[in-house]
Amino acid sequence: MISEPAFDRLSALLHGPDVSGTRYELLSELGRGGMGVVYLARDTVLDREVALKVVDAASGNAAAIEATRAVESAVEKAVEKEARILARLEHPGLVPVHDFGQLPDGRLFYAMKRVRGDRLDRWVGAGRDLTARLGVFLRICDAVAFAHANGVIHRDLKPANVMVGEFGEVLVLDWGVAAAKGDRDLATSVVGTRDYMAPEQLRADAQLDERADVYALGAMLAATAADTAALVAVADKARSADPAARYQSVPALAADVSRFLAGLAVEAHRESVIDRITRVGRRYRLPILLVLAYLVMRVLLLWMARV
């Protein structure tokens, strides 16, 4: 027999969240994830669009909802934790949280800035040049480094969790499985996306630290911007199986990428003579072209003087 709470829950899932009596008006669904649904909503008090994330862990028939109530309770705690983490991490690369609470149907929610733009994987697929891609990567590193400085490890960094906005803003999203360094969750759960997970993360190692995010950033670099041998070397170092062999912090990884952009040798790559010539040529392209143009002009003038 279906209990009354389970029946009410099934009804709520079929008809969407109940926002009656709140300041929000649902407009459309933006996306679904493992811990909830994100809706486009209008804040009727401030007359602005926001993204409303609502817990929606259980699905299917009423019996399944009844059986998974404990799981949903854990998800509710995770969503509350995500909201509180984002609320305290005030950074241009992180989505600000505007509100948090409980809807009339009992589900938790939080309201955040509505972000317009493309996911990083789609943005890169639009044919962006290497300099632009590395610029975005460095801004991702800046946001993640800020989180690390505040004791928070993301644990699910990947291109699909980064948004590049219409005006060039870069936002790191989905902090639902983030954890504080030393959190007991690090030792009891395996979370993340396999292609971007460090070996120690797959083991749910209690000693997991910021270097797990360094690994994920290396995988992101390989997937979106590893166009040259030097950048491949940077990505490979970041993804070393041994945490001690990786960059020991996100700023250290970002510094090597910045060196590449500045035309300098990167620490992760042992250059050949040809590599060095290519790098120097790329760095001093304009002066070299000007010198070559001058020499060609001098040769032409000397030739004309002899004719």
Buried (B, 14 or more C-beta within 10 A) or exposed (E): EEEEEBEBBBEBBEEBBBBEEBBBEBBEEBEEEEBBBBBBBBBEEEEEBBBBBBBBBBEEEBEEBBEBBEEBEEBBEBBBBBBBBBBEBEBEBBBBBBBBEEBEBBBBBBBBBBBEBBBBBEBBEEEBEBEBBBBBBBBBBBBBBBBBBBBBBBBBBBBBBBBBEEEEBBBBBBBBBBBBEEBEBBEEEEBBBEEBBBBBBEEBBEEBBBBBBBBBBBBBBBBBBBEBBBBBBBBBBBBBEEBEEBBBBBBBBBBBBBBBBEEBBBBBBEBEEEBEEBBBEEEEEEEEEEEEEEEEEEEEEEEEEEE
